[in-house]
Amino acid sequence: MESSAAVWLVLFVAVAGANLPFVNERLFVVGPLRAPKSIGWRLIELVVMWGVTLAIGFGLEARAGQIQAQGWEFYAAMGFLFLTLAFPGFVWRYLRRGR
C-alpha cells in the first residue's frame, strides 16, 4: 500500500470512528441496544475508537517501515484532532432541533 493511500485510510477511519458513537444506540456498534445511551458511554466509545485509530495508524506505519517514536505532544494533538472530527456527530446527536 502506498503511503498516501495509508494516510487516507487512517483519516477515513478517524472520521468514521469519531462520529460512530454519536450516530448509533448500540454499545461499541455491535453490543446490546441501549435506547437512551448516556453521554458517558459515548465518551468511553470515543476514547476506544481513538485507540483503535492509533493502532491502525501504527500498524500501517510499521508495515511501511520503522515506527517513529512519539512524544506526548503527538498524542495530545491526535486527541484534539479526533475531538474535532467528532463535532459533526455531536451536533447531529445533541444540538439539532427536533421537529
Stockholm file with secondary structure:
# STOCKHOLM 1.0

chainA/1-99         MESSAAVWLVLFVAVAGANLPFVNERLFVVGPLRAPKSIGWRLIELVVMWGVTLAIGFGLEARAGQIQAQGWEFYAAMGFLFLTLAFPGFVWRYLRRGR
#=GR chainA/1-99 SS CCHHHHHHHHHHHHHHHHHHHHHCCBTTTTSCBCTTCCHHHHHHHHHHHHHHHHHHHHHHHHHHSCCCCCCHHHHHHHHHHHHHHTHHHHIIIIISCCC
#=GC SS_cons        CCHHHHHHHHHHHHHHHHHHHHHCCBTTTTSCBCTTCCHHHHHHHHHHHHHHHHHHHHHHHHHHSCCCCCCHHHHHHHHHHHHHHTHHHHIIIIISCCC
//
